[in-house]
Amino acid sequence: MSNAVPFSSNTRVMSFSDLSEDVLDQILRRLPDFKTLAATIRTSKQLYGILDAHPKSITRKIAETACGHPGVLPAALRLVRKVIKGNLEDDETEPEDEDENEIVVPQEPPEGEMLAVPLTREEAQLLEEHGEVIRSMQDIYSRRHKDRMSSASRLTPDEALPFKRGMYRFWLFCECYAPSEDDDRDDYRYDDRQAARQRAADEFLELLPADDLFEVGAAAAFCAEMHECNYTAANAAHNHPMIPNWHLDHSCLGPGSIMEDFEKLAITQPEDSGLFWTSFERAVTRLGLNQKTRDDRLADAITREVVGANDSCDRCHAVRGIDLWGATNWPLIRGFISLFEFTTLLPGHLPRNDIETTPLLQRLGSEHYFRGTCRAEADEIITKLMEEMIETDVDGGGTWTRDGWYCLDCVRELFKERLWRWWYAKKREGGAPEMENCWYGYNCRTMLHRRLHASKLNHLCVPTRGEL
């Protein structure tokens, strides 16, 4: 028998007017974002009055939520105010108005002054946009450096704080000291301008306490790591081997550019060298630490403990810990092996047979990169490829399973062993006609210089003559 009290016409429903101002104030403080705050206060004059009575404390609380932590807000505010200031200067300054002798890059106001200035609507919007970028990067960082089995961040509060704070400060560094698009190396003032920018960059990092300095260094190192992965993924569409990008300098690309490239499967090439690592080295040298201590502090600046640090590859049994690949992190592997490299792992002379490699790359999704395909579609393509290759029927195939974890070397062996078989099956599924097998199979040399031979016979097969 139910104990519920029946609803009657005399039952009084509580409304906002029944709640105390303290309760309403706490409700507003706990709203997830400024858009929700704006919508909420439009529903009630009473709520609007609460915000009007406590604008600083309520907006500050929501700002802390937007950037992820109260301890991060000063750094986040310093960044957004620099960005807004820079945009205004760009809009208002005409080239002829620029001071011909102005080569000094000014320092921004310190973080300690940030909370004293009321938050504007434009700053609030930018805080939320930047907060989304940092949260997305934290998820990726966690999967690569904390817990490979979770797509959402598993950083502890003590790890998330230095990650966010380091990222915001590094982003600010890039906004202040990244090379200007207007800088002309042939301009006689270029060297003076660059030297002044380097001095200001040095001062920026020298003002940080040692722990904070290593936080920023760890954030910069992760941005560099992501940039290299973006470079590998973006080159997936090009039918040529990876060319070493010897002139590339990661230290002027902040989280905004890095994450935009990651989402668009693109790559931003810096116009000029950055300054971060030179300034970082100078700041760390002043601490008087030996090399091992420096390396350890940089490595431990964010992550305190790695989940599965001693896990081994299910195929070769080498201990690889976080650097193992499986069902939850297949999408990230495109940053370590490009789609074009996949085709180089075909057996024999097949990698040079464009009758096979061109449609294979199209099937793998490389043509999507030219059209700016969204990351979700690319993630689905590569995850499905890995799952289907693992399930491809191969006599004596053995150790590969969908829930297994494999090192990068073994993943390459998987492609060598099964990609050509997978591709043969996909061609048949797609309605391609059965063709007579070439006697020399994937080791055939004729297919490389006689396109008619390459297109008339099947070379996705084991040789029955010649070199086996």
N, C-alpha and C positions, 0 to 999 in steps of 0.2 A: 504494500500500500504506500503511495507516494506521500512524502512529508512536505512537499512543496506548498507554499502558501498561495491560495488562489488569488488571481488578480481581480480586483473589483473596481467599480467606478469611483470608489472613495480612496483608492491607492494613489498616493501623490508621487509623481516622478520628479526626481531632483533635476535642477537646471544649474547653469553656471551661477546664477544669482544666489544659489544656496551655498556656494563654495566660498571659503574665505579668500582674501586677496593673497595670502601666503601660498595657498594651494594653487591658485591660478598662476601665480608667479612661477612656481615649480613646474607646472604643466608647460608653460612657454619655454622655460629653460631646457626642457627635455625634448623639444621638437628636433627632428633630424637635420633640418636644413632651413635656409632663409626663405626658400620658396614656400615651404609649409608654414613658416611663421607668417608670411604675408597673407596667405590664404586663411589662416586661422583667425587673425585679428579682424579680418573683414566680416567674420560671422557674428561678432559681438562687440558692442560698444564698450562693454565692461572689460573684455580682453584687450581691446585697443587702449583703454585707459591704463591698464596694468603695464603695457609696453611703454606707454608715454611717460609713466611714472618711474620706470626702471630701464631706460633704453640701453645704457652702457653694460649693466650686468647681464641682461638677457642676451643681447647680441654677442657679448663676449663668450658666453657659455656655448652658444650655437657655433660661433667661430672656432672654439676649441674642438667641438665635434667635427666640424668641417675639415680641420687639418689633422685630426686624429688623436691629439693629446694636448692638455694644457701647457706642458713644457715645450711644445713645438710651436705654439702660436706666435711668440715674438719673432722667431726665424721666418715663419710663413708670412707674417705681416710685412716684415722687412723686404721680402721678395716681391710681394704683390705691389707694394708702394714704389719699388724701384721699376717694375715693369710699367706701371701706369705713368710714372714720371718720364720714363724713356719714351713711351708712346706719345706723350704730350709734346716732348721736345722735338721728336721727329716730325710731328704735324706742324709745329709752329716755326721751326727754324728753316729758313731758306739758305741755300748754299752761299749766297752773297753776303748773308748776315753773320756767317761764322767767323769767329776770331781767328785770323791767320796764324796767330802765335799760340793758340790754345792746344796744348798737347798733353795736359795733365788729366788723368782719369780720377775724378774725385771719389773719396770714400763715402759710403752711404751712412746715414745716422745709425748709431749703435742699436742693438736689439733692446737694450734697457729702456729706450725712449718710445718703443712701439706701442705699448699698452696705454700710454697716457693720451694718445690721440684717438678721438672717436672714430669708429669704423664707418666708412661710407658705403653706399649701395654698390658702387662699382668694385670696391675692395672686397665686399662680401661675395659677390659673384665670382671674382677671380680666385678667392680663397677656396671656394667649392670646386672650381675647375681644376686648380692645382692639386687639391686634395684627392680628386679622382685619379689623377695621374700617379700620385705617390702611392695610393692604395693598390693600383694595378701593378706598379713596379714591385711593391712589397710582396704581392702574391707570387710574382715570378721569382723574386729573390728567394723567397721561402722554399719554392719547389726546387731551386737549383742549389741552395746552400743550407737548408734546414731539414725539410721533409719532402722527398721526391714523390711520396705517395698521396699528397694532398694538393689539389689545385688552388685551394684557398690558403692564405697565410697561416702558418703555425708558429709564427714568432711569438715568444712570450712578451708580456708587457715590458720587461727589462731589455728585450732585444728590439722590439718595435720602436721604442722611444729613440735610441741612437740612430736607427735606420732612417726614420722620418726626419729627425733633426739634421743628420748629416746630408740627406738628400736636399732639403730646403736650402741649406747653406751652400752646397755645391752648385745648386741651380742659380742662386744669387751670384756666386762667383762667376759663373758663365755669363750671366746678364751684364755684369760689370766689366769683365775683362776679356770676353771673347773677341777675336779679331773683327774689326768693323768691315762691312761689305764695301764701304767707301774708301778703305785704305788702299793706297796705290804704292806698290813697292818701288816704282820709279820716281815717286815724289821724294825730293831731297830731304823732306822732314820725316820720312817714314821711320828711319832708325831712331830718331829722337822720340817720336811718338810711341814706338814699341818699347823703348827703354823706360819711359815714364809709366806706361801701362804695367810693365813688369815690376817696377818699384811699388806701385800701388797694390798689385796683386800680392807681393811679398808681405806688405804691411797687413793686408786683409787676414792672411793665415797666421802671422806672428801674434796677432791679438787674441787668438784662440787658446784656451787652456789645452794641455797636452792630450787629455782624453777626447776633447771635442775635435782637435786636429786630426786624430786618427779616425774618428767617425766620418769626417768629411773625406779623408783619404779612402776609406772603405767604400763610401758612396760613389766617389769618382771611379774607383776600380771596377765597381759593378756596372756603371754606365759604359765604361770601356769594354767590358765583357759583353754587354748587350749589343753594343755597336758592332763588335766583331761577328756576333751571331746574326744580326740584321744584315750585315754585309754578305755572309754566306747564304742566307735565305734569299736575299734579293738577287744574287747571282745565279739562282736556280734556273732562271729563264734563259740564260745565255749559253749557247752551244759552244762553249770553249772552256778550257780548264781555268781554275781560279788563278788570277794573276796577283802576285803579292803586291799589296798596296803600300809600298814602302814609304810614301810621303804622308800617309794618314796619321793625323794626330788626334787622339780621342779627347784631349783635355779641355776642349772648348765646346763640347756637345753635352748639354744638360739634359735632365730627365724629360723635359717637354719634347725636344727633338727626337730623343731616343725612343720614347713611347709612341710618338706619331709614326716613326718608321716601322716600329714593330707591328702596329695595327694595320698599316698600309702595305706591308711587305715591300718596303722601299729602303733606300739608303741615302742619308744626307752626307755629302762630302764637304768637309770644312774648307773654307776658302784659304785658310792660312794656319800656321801653327798656333796651338794654344799655349797657355802659360802655367797651367795648374801644377804639373809635376815638377817644374823647375822651382816654383815657389814652395811647394810641399817639401821638396828635398832640403831646401835652405832652412825652412822652419824646423824640420825634424833634426837637422844637423846641430842646431842651436841647443837641442835638448841633451846632447852628449851621450846618446844611447848607442850601444854596440849593435851590429847588424842583426843579430838573432833577436834581440829584444825588440828592435824596430819591426822586424817581420812578424813577430808573435803578436805585438800590440795591434798591428794593422789587421792581421788575420782574425783576431778575437775582438775587434772593435764593436762588432754587432752580434754575431752568433756565438752563443756560449756553449751550446751542445747540439750535435747533429743527430737526427733520428736515423738509425740504421747505419751508423758510421763504419761498422765492421762487417756489413753485409757483403756477400761474394756473388760473383756471376754464376748463374745456374748452369752455364755450359762449360766454361773453362775453370771456374771456381776461384778465380783471382779476386782478392778483396778490393772492391772499388767504392763501397759505401754510397755516397750521394751521387757518384758518377755511374749509376746503373740506369738502364732504360727499360721501360715496360709500359703497361696499359695506361697509367696515369700521366706519363710525361712524354709519350710519343710525339705530340705536336711540337715540342721544343727541339726535337732532334734535327729539324731542318736548319737550325742554326749551327750544327756541327758537321752535318753531311748535306751538301746541296743536292738538289734533284739531279743536276747534271752529273755530279759524282756518282750517283746511283748507277747511271748508265755506264760509267767507266768500270763498274764491278761486274758487268756481263762477261761471260767466259770468252776465251779465244780472241778472234778479231771482230766480234760483234760490236764493241764500243765504237769502231770506225765505220760501221755500216749504217749510213743515215736512213736507208730504207726501213730499218728497224728502230733506230734511236729517235728519229724525229717524231713518229707517231707515239712512241713510248713516252717521250717527254710531254707530249700533248695529253696523253692519258693520265700521266702522273699529276698534271695540273699546271705545268710551267707556263702554258699560254695564258693562264689566268693572271700571272704576275704582270703581264703587259697591260691588263685591263684594270689593275688596282683592286683585285679581288679582296674581300674582307678576310680578316684573319680567321673567323669562325669557319669559313668554307675551306680554307687551306688546312686548318686543324683537322677537319673531317676527312679531307682527302688523304692526308698522310697517316692518320690513325687507321683508316680503313685499309690502306695499302699494307701496313705492318701486320694487321690482324689477318688479312687474306694470305699474305706470304707465309706467315707462321702455320696457317692451316693448309697450305698447299701440300698435296699428297706426294711424298717423295719416299721411295724405298729406302729403308734404313735411316729415315730423317731424324729420328731419335729425340733429342733433348728439347726441341723448341715447343713452348706452350704459351697460350695467351696470357696466363697469369705469371709467367716467368720474368726474371730480371737479368739483363744481359749488359756486358760491357760494350764499349764502342767497337772494339776490335771484333767481337763476336757478331755484332749487328752487321758489320761489313761482310763477315763470312756468310751470314744469312742471305744477304743480297747476292753474293757470288754463287751461292748454292741454289737459290730459288727464284731470283728475279726473272730469269729467262723462261723458266717453266711457268711462272705466273703470267708473264706477258703472252706466251703461247696460248694459255687457256683463255685469257681475256680476248684475244683476237678471234678465237673460235666462238666464244660467247657473243661477240659482236657481229657475227655473220661472215667473217672473212672465210674465203673458200679454202678447202683443204689443198695443200700443195705437196708435191713429191719432195721427200727429204733429199737434201744435197748429201752426197756420200761423205763429204768432208765436214759437214755440220758447221758448228760455230768456229772451227779452225780454218774454214775455207778462205783462201786469199783472193780467189777470182771475184767474189762478191764485192771486193773493195774497188775494183776498177772496171767491172762490167755490170752496169745497173740492170740490164735485162736479165742477167743470170741471178742477180740479187733479188729481183722482184718475182721471178718465175719459180724459184725453188725455196723451200723452207730451210733456213739455217739455224732455227731455234731447236737444235737437236744434237745429240751426241754423235761425234764422228764415227763412221764405220770403216773408213780408209784413212790413210795418211797418219798424221800425228794424232794420237788419241789422248 
